[in-house]
Amino acid sequence: MADTQLPPCMGVSGIFLQWAVFKYENNIIVPGGQGTDYEDFKMLCTDDARLFGFLRITTGDAMSKRAKFTLITWIGESISGLQRAKISTDKTLVKDIVQNFAKEFMISDPRELDEDYIRTELKKAGGANYDAQAE
């Protein structure tokens, strides 16, 4: 069961909200926070946590910048097998709220939360890269 609502400012230009989290409270998915600093999001991804993060990351090249969205499913190392299995089915409830994103990640290793790694993967998902400076 989910009690989730996407913060309205996630999709609005000019607003600096960069992430929103949905977490479990008992067996119900509830809003778990939002913020502007990616490091604050990463701090929520602990060994005993399972959560869904919806992130706005700016990508682009020298000629154009654009917001890309990603859905990160975080499953901490201490999460039981039954809870791991349940998160896969519960993700469909979150996707009813978070419908537009360029790439989806399922992560349990904190090293994979590196912002540059996420940004690079989003750029790959975006297709052609016309940034002559990157060559």
MIMI-103168 format. One line per field, with one value per residue (C-alpha): residue number from 0; residue in one letter; x, y, z. Coordinates in nm, 4 decimals. Each point is the difference from the previous one (the first is absolute). Layout:
N
paba: (NUM ...);
lumro: (a ...);
px: (X ...);
py: (Y ...);
pz: (Z ...);
END
This chain:
135
paba: (0 1 2 3 4 5 6 7 8 9 10 11 12 13 14 15 16 17 18 19 20 21 22 23 24 25 26 27 28 29 30 31 32 33 34 35 36 37 38 39 40 41 42 43 44 45 46 47 48 49 50 51 52 53 54 55 56 57 58 59 60 61 62 63 64 65 66 67 68 69 70 71 72 73 74 75 76 77 78 79 80 81 82 83 84 85 86 87 88 89 90 91 92 93 94 95 96 97 98 99 100 101 102 103 104 105 106 107 108 109 110 111 112 113 114 115 116 117 118 119 120 121 122 123 124 125 126 127 128 129 130 131 132 133 134);
lumro: (m a d t q l p p c m g v s g i f l q w a v f k y e n n i i v p g g q g t d y e d f k m l c t d d a r l f g f l r i t t g d a m s k r a k f t l i t w i g e s i s g l q r a k i s t d k t l v k d i v q n f a k e f m i s d p r e l d e d y i r t e l k k a g g a n y d a q a e);
px: (0.0000 0.1291 -0.0735 0.2167 -0.0187 0.2691 0.1000 -0.1415 0.3231 0.2022 -0.1097 -0.0082 0.2883 0.1593 -0.0702 0.3110 -0.1441 0.2272 -0.1396 -0.2963 0.0031 -0.2710 0.0736 -0.1668 -0.1753 -0.1021 -0.1405 -0.1207 0.1958 -0.0017 0.1834 0.3384 0.1527 0.1051 0.2879 0.2440 0.3314 0.0834 0.2196 -0.3075 -0.1736 0.3001 -0.0023 -0.3474 0.1367 0.1178 0.0554 -0.3336 -0.2077 -0.2115 -0.1310 -0.0837 0.1721 -0.1218 0.2835 0.0358 0.3488 0.1093 0.1738 0.0916 0.2902 0.1482 -0.2927 -0.2957 -0.0772 -0.3049 -0.1476 -0.0028 -0.1875 0.0932 -0.1607 0.2383 -0.1122 0.2321 0.0180 0.2439 0.2237 -0.1845 -0.3418 -0.1483 -0.0745 -0.3759 0.0204 0.2235 -0.2588 -0.2838 0.1743 -0.0191 -0.3780 -0.0377 0.2002 -0.3033 -0.1896 0.2770 0.0088 -0.3676 0.1172 0.3448 -0.0799 0.2601 0.3658 0.2850 0.1624 -0.0698 0.2597 -0.0147 0.2890 0.1248 0.3677 0.0675 0.2760 -0.2647 -0.1637 0.2883 -0.1578 0.2395 -0.0877 -0.3739 0.0525 0.2081 -0.2649 -0.2712 0.2047 0.0283 -0.3747 -0.0537 0.1371 0.2344 0.2558 0.0873 0.2448 0.3131 0.1914 -0.0406 0.1943);
py: (0.0000 0.3464 0.3445 0.1952 0.3355 0.1562 0.3474 0.2353 0.1952 -0.2983 0.0623 0.3799 0.2032 0.2517 -0.2003 -0.1486 -0.3164 -0.2799 -0.3138 -0.1598 -0.3277 -0.2547 -0.2391 -0.2762 0.0676 -0.3442 -0.1426 0.3279 0.2128 0.3621 0.3218 -0.0161 0.3360 0.2402 0.2342 0.1909 -0.1666 -0.3385 -0.0832 0.0258 -0.2570 -0.2337 0.0184 -0.1593 -0.3027 -0.2046 -0.3734 -0.0417 0.2124 -0.0785 0.2990 0.1524 0.3208 0.2251 0.2301 0.2968 0.0295 0.2654 -0.1383 0.1369 0.1533 0.3421 0.0947 -0.1187 -0.1117 -0.2039 -0.1766 -0.3786 -0.2055 -0.3370 -0.2509 -0.1668 -0.3017 -0.0344 -0.3325 -0.0016 -0.2992 -0.0870 -0.0321 -0.3507 -0.2147 0.0329 0.3799 0.0000 -0.2010 0.2263 0.3156 -0.1207 -0.0254 0.3198 0.1929 -0.0086 0.2107 0.2583 0.0019 0.1009 0.3245 0.0379 -0.0574 0.1904 -0.0836 -0.0650 -0.2897 -0.2294 -0.1362 -0.2765 0.0576 -0.1603 0.1016 0.3548 0.0429 -0.0147 0.3101 0.2115 0.3059 -0.0033 -0.3651 0.0792 0.3039 -0.2026 -0.2714 0.2623 0.1530 -0.3442 -0.0477 0.3391 -0.1108 0.2018 0.2255 0.3033 0.1485 0.0637 0.0830 -0.3595 -0.1465);
pz: (0.0000 -0.0752 0.1337 -0.2415 -0.1687 -0.2163 0.1119 -0.2650 -0.0317 -0.1271 -0.3547 0.0008 -0.1428 0.2308 0.3153 0.1535 0.1530 -0.1218 0.1610 0.1715 0.1914 0.0682 0.2845 0.1933 0.3261 0.1208 -0.3256 -0.1499 -0.2463 0.1173 -0.0944 0.1685 -0.0748 -0.2698 -0.0494 -0.2112 0.0891 -0.1518 0.3005 0.2254 -0.2214 0.0194 0.3807 -0.0017 -0.1871 0.2967 0.0436 0.1784 -0.2421 -0.3019 -0.1879 -0.3344 -0.1039 -0.2810 -0.1051 -0.2299 -0.1488 -0.2448 -0.3075 -0.3357 -0.1792 -0.0590 -0.2229 0.2053 0.3530 0.0881 0.2977 -0.0067 0.2538 0.1413 0.2331 0.2444 0.1970 0.2982 0.1848 0.2914 0.0651 0.3252 -0.1658 0.0221 -0.3034 0.0495 0.0162 -0.3109 -0.1903 0.1126 -0.1205 -0.3609 0.0091 0.2038 -0.2588 -0.2319 0.2554 0.0022 -0.3796 0.0033 0.1651 -0.1592 -0.3646 -0.1996 0.0419 -0.2409 0.1826 0.2902 0.2399 0.2612 0.2385 0.3196 -0.0187 0.1261 -0.2616 -0.2735 0.1503 -0.1286 -0.1620 -0.2950 -0.0704 0.0058 -0.2238 -0.2499 -0.0183 -0.0571 -0.2817 -0.1619 0.0301 -0.1654 -0.3365 -0.2184 0.1630 -0.2084 0.2480 -0.2078 0.3208 0.1215 -0.2931);
END
